[in-house]
């Protein structure tokens, strides 16, 4: 049958940084839609962003040996993309 190593693999050669970047974009997009689409930004949005920052610091520290130069540059570009996503989604705010 199949060797046991097949079932022990966690992510089938997909880097953990991909999952972290994906989780960042999904979390920020949902947080903007729920708590930042009015003319004022709700305080819970900042709590979610702060929690996401702590989670990112923990994950990067835990997987420190995996972040080589290319993955670090990709992670930094994705953070800049999150800021851009914030301004793009906030362009159509409502007067609540």
Secondary structure, 3 states (H helix, E strand, C coil): CCCCHHHHCCCCCCCHHHHHHHHHHHHHHHHHHHHCCECCCCHHHHHHHHHHHHHHHHHHHHCHHHCCHHHHHHHHHHHHHHHHHHHHHHHHCECC
